[in-house]
């Protein structure tokens, strides 16, 4: 059907340029294919949500046409965050679902998260869907499906307010980068009793101020300034579709995902000693060491929200997270990566303590690291580049190859891995001293620069 060249079928979602790669025909045919995919599993009702990108409404129209032509009944819940979409599946008891979103990508992108069973599909299932599309498996049904609408907002926010109770109100700055999460986040935090200082919380899918991606420090600068100016107790940042959380403490210091997980594991392991703690490969040794100190069992795992959730179900794990801000709670929640719920858990911990957020982490040793750094590399080349760098270092260093190559040095580590969502190589380094960090950065930078397909290495602070 002419779709062989499209690089939109990724490890755990579909993502590409709207109008160019995700054009009218593709979106209609994908909906028709999804109807066949769902119906062969006995699923005739499909939940449909979308983010606030300019392309999302017309993509919704095209994929709805395809789904209903294929005989599926569509329940459209409108413009929602991805976690609200996840919860709606539980609340409405609808197993099949499509969330139209490209998360933190620039506004010209869009994509799809396909839900079936306990979570979103990934890996081989996505490739199976691709093959079905190429084979023309979707066919018009004798009787087209219907379209109904449903608003799950009140049920979702009410559920969160019931699950999260704060001992006191907190003063919170919040930056949603004009993503879909904005209006929901302000209402959620106020329902918890917080005083909210919002910036960029109006919904505008063009993202005029900065991309809604809290893993990039540049996107947190306005939040940092707002925290200091307003004397807030912390700042919260949500990504474009509301499933990733960024945090700034009262001193405007960024609390990256691994340090944030230290706080969550301190609460969880106190109640569940000996629990398995999945550690994403990009995380600091600080987290590994703290989990061990608390009596947990650290196990390295791959990056990717779908992959982590699947691994959690396999091991019966209570919690896991990513440096990127996905936080998945299964101890008191549904095993979903919901940034609002994660924010609520953090606020609960902070509200119950006499310490400030910075003071709660002051007992951790000081290690030196880069932020997660993305380096341009074509999709066709990135896996081979990572493989060759792994071989280069494996002769002299221990290499943890759960996902890419986490190269262990006597005083730290460096990671290179192929992104599952973008044409980039993701890298990060950590060391016990500034001098060690410079040396590890230089070694990895030299190894990356040896490959012509790799773009310039500009380390994120």
C-alpha positions as CSV (number, residue, x, y, z in Angstrom):
1,X,0.0,0.0,0.0
2,X,3.0,2.3,-0.3
3,X,3.8,2.7,3.4
4,X,7.1,0.7,3.5
5,X,9.3,3.8,3.8
6,X,7.5,5.3,6.7
7,X,9.6,5.4,9.9
8,X,6.6,5.9,12.1
9,X,6.3,2.5,13.7
10,X,8.6,2.8,16.6
11,X,9.4,0.6,19.7
12,X,6.3,1.5,21.7
13,X,4.3,4.0,19.7
14,X,3.7,5.4,16.3
15,X,5.2,8.9,15.7
16,X,6.0,11.1,12.7
17,X,5.4,14.4,10.9
18,X,1.8,15.3,10.6
19,X,0.5,15.8,7.0
20,X,3.8,14.5,5.6
21,X,4.1,11.0,7.1
22,X,0.7,10.9,9.0
23,X,-1.4,12.2,6.1
24,X,-5.1,11.7,5.5
25,X,-4.8,8.4,3.7
26,X,-2.4,6.9,6.2
27,X,-4.6,7.9,9.2
28,X,-7.7,6.5,7.6
29,X,-6.0,3.3,6.6
30,X,-4.5,2.9,10.1
31,X,-8.0,3.2,11.6
32,X,-9.3,0.6,9.2
33,X,-6.3,-1.7,10.1
34,X,-6.8,-1.1,13.8
35,X,-10.5,-2.1,13.4
36,X,-9.3,-5.5,12.1
37,X,-6.6,-5.8,14.7
38,X,-9.1,-5.1,17.6
39,X,-11.9,-7.2,16.1
40,X,-9.8,-10.3,15.7
41,X,-9.4,-10.1,19.5
42,X,-13.2,-9.7,20.0
43,X,-12.9,-6.0,20.8
44,X,-15.6,-3.8,19.1
45,X,-15.5,-0.7,21.2
46,X,-12.5,1.7,20.9
47,X,-11.7,4.6,23.3
48,X,-10.3,7.6,21.4
49,X,-8.4,10.5,23.0
50,X,-6.2,13.3,21.6
51,X,-3.7,15.9,22.7
52,X,-3.9,19.6,21.8
53,X,-1.6,19.7,18.7
54,X,-3.1,21.6,15.8
55,X,-3.1,18.4,13.7
56,X,-4.9,16.3,16.4
57,X,-8.5,17.1,15.4
58,X,-8.2,16.2,11.7
59,X,-6.2,13.1,12.6
60,X,-9.0,12.2,15.0
61,X,-11.5,12.6,12.1
62,X,-9.6,10.4,9.7
63,X,-8.8,7.6,12.2
64,X,-12.5,7.7,13.4
65,X,-13.6,7.2,9.8
66,X,-11.3,4.2,9.4
67,X,-12.3,2.6,12.7
68,X,-16.1,3.0,12.1
69,X,-15.7,1.9,8.4
70,X,-14.1,-1.2,9.8
71,X,-17.1,-1.8,12.1
72,X,-15.8,-0.5,15.5
73,X,-17.8,1.7,17.8
74,X,-15.8,4.7,18.8
75,X,-16.1,6.4,22.2
76,X,-14.4,9.9,21.8
77,X,-13.3,11.4,25.1
78,X,-11.9,14.6,23.5
79,X,-8.8,16.5,24.3
80,X,-7.2,14.7,27.3
81,X,-3.9,13.8,28.8
82,X,-2.5,10.3,28.2
83,X,-3.0,9.3,31.9
84,X,-6.7,10.5,31.7
85,X,-7.0,8.3,28.6
86,X,-5.5,5.4,30.6
87,X,-7.9,5.9,33.5
88,X,-10.9,6.2,31.1
89,X,-10.2,2.7,29.9
90,X,-10.6,1.4,33.5
91,X,-13.5,3.7,34.3
92,X,-15.5,2.9,31.1
93,X,-14.3,-0.7,30.9
94,X,-13.1,-0.4,27.3
95,X,-10.1,-2.5,26.5
96,X,-9.1,-1.2,23.1
97,X,-7.9,2.4,22.7
98,X,-6.1,4.9,20.6
99,X,-4.4,8.1,22.1
100,X,-3.4,10.6,19.5
101,X,-0.2,12.3,20.8
102,X,3.4,12.9,20.1
103,X,4.2,13.7,23.7
104,X,7.0,16.3,23.9
105,X,8.0,16.3,20.2
106,X,7.7,19.7,18.3
107,X,4.2,20.7,17.2
108,X,4.7,19.5,13.6
109,X,4.8,15.9,14.9
110,X,2.0,13.7,16.0
111,X,1.5,10.0,16.7
112,X,-0.5,7.2,18.3
113,X,-0.3,5.1,21.5
114,X,-2.3,1.9,20.9
115,X,-3.9,0.4,24.0
116,X,-5.0,-3.2,24.3
117,X,-4.9,-5.5,27.3
118,X,-3.2,-4.1,30.5
119,X,-1.3,-1.4,28.7
120,X,-0.2,0.0,25.4
121,X,1.3,-2.3,22.8
122,X,5.0,-2.2,21.9
123,X,7.8,-4.0,20.1
124,X,6.6,-7.0,18.0
125,X,2.9,-6.1,18.4
126,X,3.5,-2.7,16.8
127,X,5.4,-4.4,14.0
128,X,2.6,-6.9,13.6
129,X,0.2,-3.9,13.2
130,X,2.6,-2.5,10.6
131,X,2.5,-5.7,8.6
132,X,-1.3,-5.8,8.8
133,X,-1.4,-2.3,7.3
134,X,1.0,-3.2,4.5
135,X,-1.0,-6.3,3.7
136,X,-4.3,-4.4,3.6
137,X,-5.9,-6.4,6.4
138,X,-8.4,-3.7,7.2
139,X,-11.7,-4.1,5.2
140,X,-15.0,-2.2,5.3
141,X,-17.6,-3.9,7.5
142,X,-21.1,-4.7,6.4
143,X,-22.4,-2.5,9.2
144,X,-20.3,0.6,10.1
145,X,-19.6,1.5,13.7
146,X,-21.0,4.4,15.7
147,X,-19.4,7.4,17.4
148,X,-20.4,8.6,20.9
149,X,-18.7,11.2,23.1
150,X,-18.0,11.0,26.8
151,X,-16.3,13.4,29.4
152,X,-14.3,11.5,32.0
153,X,-12.6,14.6,33.5
154,X,-14.6,14.8,36.7
155,X,-14.3,11.1,37.4
156,X,-10.5,11.3,36.9
157,X,-9.9,14.4,39.0
158,X,-12.2,13.1,41.7
159,X,-10.3,9.8,41.8
160,X,-7.0,11.6,42.2
161,X,-8.3,13.8,45.0
162,X,-9.6,10.8,46.8
163,X,-6.3,8.9,46.5
164,X,-4.0,11.9,47.5
165,X,-4.6,13.6,50.8
166,X,-2.1,16.3,52.0
167,X,-1.5,17.1,55.6
168,X,-1.1,20.8,54.7
169,X,-1.5,22.9,51.6
170,X,1.7,23.8,49.6
171,X,2.7,26.7,47.5
172,X,3.4,25.2,44.0
173,X,4.6,26.8,40.8
174,X,3.6,24.8,37.7
175,X,4.7,25.0,34.1
176,X,2.9,22.9,31.5
177,X,4.6,24.4,28.4
178,X,1.2,25.1,26.9
179,X,0.6,21.3,26.6
180,X,-2.6,19.4,27.1
181,X,-1.9,19.0,30.8
182,X,-2.2,22.7,31.6
183,X,-5.9,23.2,32.5
184,X,-6.1,19.8,34.2
185,X,-2.9,20.4,36.3
186,X,-4.1,23.7,37.8
187,X,-7.5,22.2,38.8
188,X,-5.9,19.1,40.2
189,X,-3.4,21.0,42.4
190,X,-6.1,23.3,43.7
191,X,-8.3,20.4,44.6
192,X,-5.4,19.1,46.8
193,X,-5.5,22.4,48.6
194,X,-2.4,23.9,47.0
195,X,-1.7,27.5,46.2
196,X,-0.9,27.4,42.5
197,X,1.3,29.8,40.6
198,X,0.8,28.8,36.9
199,X,2.9,29.6,33.9
200,X,2.2,28.5,30.4
201,X,-0.8,26.5,31.5
202,X,-3.2,27.6,28.8
203,X,-3.6,25.0,26.1
204,X,-1.7,26.0,22.9
205,X,-0.4,23.1,20.8
206,X,2.0,25.3,19.0
207,X,4.1,25.5,22.2
208,X,5.0,29.2,21.8
209,X,7.2,29.5,24.9
210,X,9.1,26.2,24.9
211,X,8.6,22.6,24.1
212,X,6.7,20.8,26.9
213,X,9.7,18.5,27.7
214,X,10.9,18.6,31.3
215,X,14.0,16.5,30.7
216,X,15.7,19.5,29.0
217,X,17.0,21.9,31.5
218,X,16.4,24.9,29.1
219,X,12.7,24.2,29.3
220,X,12.8,24.6,33.1
221,X,14.4,28.0,33.3
222,X,11.1,30.0,33.6
223,X,9.9,27.6,36.2
224,X,13.1,28.0,38.2
225,X,12.7,31.8,38.1
226,X,9.1,31.6,39.1
227,X,9.8,29.4,42.1
228,X,12.4,31.9,43.4
229,X,10.3,35.0,42.6
230,X,7.2,33.6,44.3
231,X,9.0,31.8,47.1
232,X,7.2,28.6,46.2
233,X,8.0,25.3,48.0
234,X,8.7,23.6,44.7
235,X,8.0,23.8,41.0
236,X,6.3,21.1,38.9
237,X,6.6,20.7,35.1
238,X,4.5,18.4,33.0
239,X,5.2,17.2,29.5
240,X,2.9,17.6,26.5
241,X,0.6,14.8,27.2
242,X,0.9,14.7,31.0
243,X,2.6,11.4,31.6
244,X,6.1,12.8,32.6
245,X,7.0,15.0,35.5
246,X,9.8,17.5,36.1
247,X,10.6,18.9,39.5
248,X,12.4,22.0,40.8
249,X,13.1,22.4,44.5
250,X,12.6,25.6,46.5
251,X,16.2,26.7,45.7
252,X,15.4,26.3,42.0
253,X,17.6,23.3,41.7
254,X,16.4,20.6,39.2
255,X,15.5,17.3,40.8
256,X,16.1,14.8,38.0
257,X,14.2,11.6,37.8
258,X,16.6,9.4,39.6
259,X,16.8,11.6,42.7
260,X,13.1,11.9,42.6
261,X,12.9,8.2,42.7
262,X,15.0,8.2,45.9
263,X,12.2,10.0,47.7
264,X,9.6,7.6,46.4
265,X,11.6,4.5,47.2
266,X,12.2,5.7,50.8
267,X,8.4,5.8,51.2
268,X,7.7,2.5,49.4
269,X,10.5,0.4,50.8
270,X,9.7,1.4,54.4
271,X,6.3,-0.4,53.8
272,X,7.6,-3.2,51.5
273,X,11.1,-4.2,52.6
274,X,13.0,-6.4,50.2
275,X,11.0,-5.3,47.1
276,X,12.5,-5.5,43.7
277,X,13.5,-2.0,42.4
278,X,13.7,-1.7,38.7
279,X,16.4,0.9,37.8
280,X,16.4,2.4,34.3
281,X,19.8,2.3,32.7
282,X,20.1,6.1,32.6
283,X,19.8,6.5,36.4
284,X,22.5,7.5,38.8
285,X,24.5,5.2,41.0
286,X,23.0,7.2,43.8
287,X,19.6,5.5,43.2
288,X,21.2,2.0,43.1
289,X,23.1,2.6,46.3
290,X,20.1,4.1,48.1
291,X,17.8,1.2,47.1
292,X,20.4,-1.2,48.5
293,X,20.7,0.8,51.7
294,X,16.9,0.7,52.1
295,X,16.9,-3.0,51.7
296,X,15.5,-3.2,48.2
297,X,16.8,-5.3,45.3
298,X,18.0,-3.2,42.4
299,X,17.6,-4.6,38.9
300,X,18.5,-2.7,35.7
301,X,15.9,-2.3,33.1
302,X,15.4,-0.9,29.6
303,X,14.2,2.6,28.9
304,X,10.6,2.9,27.6
305,X,7.4,3.4,29.5
306,X,5.7,0.4,27.8
307,X,8.7,-1.8,28.4
308,X,9.0,-0.8,32.0
309,X,5.3,-1.4,32.7
310,X,5.6,-4.8,31.1
311,X,8.6,-5.7,33.2
312,X,6.8,-4.5,36.3
313,X,3.9,-6.8,35.6
314,X,6.3,-9.7,35.0
315,X,8.1,-9.2,38.3
316,X,5.1,-7.9,40.4
317,X,7.1,-4.8,41.0
318,X,5.6,-2.0,43.1
319,X,7.2,1.0,41.4
320,X,9.6,2.1,38.7
321,X,10.5,5.2,36.8
322,X,12.6,6.8,34.2
323,X,15.0,9.7,34.1
324,X,12.7,11.3,31.6
325,X,10.0,11.6,34.3
326,X,7.7,8.6,33.7
327,X,6.8,7.4,37.2
328,X,4.8,4.2,37.4
329,X,3.1,3.3,40.7
330,X,1.5,-0.1,41.4
331,X,1.6,0.0,45.2
332,X,-1.4,2.3,45.6
333,X,-2.3,3.1,42.0
334,X,-3.1,1.3,38.7
335,X,0.5,0.6,37.5
336,X,0.2,3.6,35.1
337,X,2.7,6.4,34.4
338,X,0.5,9.3,35.5
339,X,2.5,12.5,36.1
340,X,-0.4,14.1,38.1
341,X,-0.5,11.1,40.5
342,X,3.3,11.2,40.8
343,X,3.2,14.9,41.6
344,X,0.6,14.1,44.2
345,X,2.8,11.4,45.8
346,X,5.6,13.9,46.0
347,X,3.4,16.6,47.5
348,X,2.2,14.1,50.1
349,X,5.8,13.3,51.1
350,X,6.7,16.9,51.3
351,X,3.6,18.0,53.2
352,X,4.2,15.3,55.8
353,X,7.8,16.4,56.5
354,X,9.2,19.4,58.4
355,X,12.0,19.5,55.8
356,X,12.2,21.4,52.6
357,X,12.6,19.5,49.4
358,X,16.3,20.3,49.1
359,X,16.9,19.3,52.7
360,X,15.2,15.9,52.2
361,X,17.9,15.1,49.6
362,X,20.8,16.7,51.3
363,X,22.1,13.5,52.8
364,X,22.9,12.0,49.4
365,X,26.5,12.1,48.3
366,X,27.4,14.6,45.6
367,X,28.0,13.0,42.2
368,X,28.6,14.9,39.0
369,X,26.7,14.1,35.8
370,X,25.4,15.4,32.6
371,X,21.7,15.6,31.9
372,X,20.2,13.2,29.4
373,X,21.7,14.4,26.1
374,X,20.3,13.7,22.7
375,X,22.6,13.6,19.7
376,X,21.3,13.5,16.1
377,X,21.8,10.2,14.3
378,X,19.6,8.7,11.5
379,X,17.3,5.9,12.5
380,X,19.0,3.7,10.0
381,X,22.4,4.1,11.6
382,X,21.8,4.6,15.4
383,X,21.7,0.9,16.4
384,X,24.9,0.1,14.6
385,X,26.7,3.1,16.1
386,X,25.7,1.9,19.6
387,X,26.8,-1.7,18.8
388,X,30.2,-0.6,17.7
389,X,30.7,1.7,20.7
390,X,29.7,-1.2,22.9
391,X,32.3,-3.5,21.2
392,X,35.0,-0.7,21.5
393,X,34.7,-0.5,25.3
394,X,33.8,-4.1,26.1
395,X,37.5,-5.1,25.7
396,X,38.6,-2.9,28.6
397,X,35.4,-2.1,30.7
398,X,32.4,-3.8,32.2
399,X,29.4,-3.0,30.0
400,X,25.8,-3.3,31.1
401,X,23.9,-4.0,27.9
402,X,20.3,-4.2,29.1
403,X,19.6,-1.3,26.8
404,X,22.5,0.1,24.7
405,X,25.8,0.2,26.6
406,X,26.2,1.5,30.1
407,X,30.0,1.5,30.3
408,X,31.4,1.2,33.8
409,X,34.5,3.1,34.8
410,X,36.3,2.9,38.2
411,X,34.9,6.3,39.2
412,X,31.6,6.5,37.2
413,X,29.9,5.4,34.1
414,X,28.8,6.5,30.6
415,X,25.7,5.5,28.6
416,X,25.0,5.4,24.9
417,X,21.7,4.0,23.6
418,X,19.5,4.4,20.6
419,X,16.3,6.4,21.2
420,X,13.0,4.5,20.6
421,X,11.1,7.7,19.6
422,X,13.5,9.9,17.7
423,X,16.4,9.8,15.2
424,X,18.9,10.4,18.1
425,X,21.4,8.6,20.3
426,X,20.8,9.2,24.0
427,X,23.8,9.6,26.2
428,X,24.6,10.4,29.8
429,X,27.7,10.4,32.0
430,X,28.3,10.4,35.8
431,X,31.4,10.4,37.9
432,X,32.5,10.9,41.6
433,X,34.5,14.0,40.7
434,X,34.3,16.9,38.2
435,X,37.6,15.7,36.7
436,X,36.2,12.2,36.3
437,X,33.2,13.5,34.6
438,X,35.3,15.5,32.1
439,X,37.3,12.4,31.3
440,X,34.3,10.1,30.8
441,X,32.6,12.8,28.6
442,X,35.8,13.1,26.5
443,X,36.0,9.3,26.1
444,X,32.4,9.0,25.0
445,X,32.5,12.1,22.9
446,X,35.6,10.7,21.0
447,X,33.8,7.4,20.5
448,X,30.7,9.1,19.1
449,X,32.7,11.5,16.9
450,X,34.3,8.5,15.2
451,X,31.1,7.8,13.4
452,X,30.2,10.2,10.5
453,X,26.5,9.6,10.9
454,X,26.5,11.1,14.4
455,X,25.9,14.8,14.8
456,X,27.8,17.2,17.1
457,X,28.0,16.2,20.7
458,X,26.8,19.1,22.9
459,X,26.4,17.9,26.5
460,X,23.3,19.0,28.4
461,X,24.1,20.4,31.9
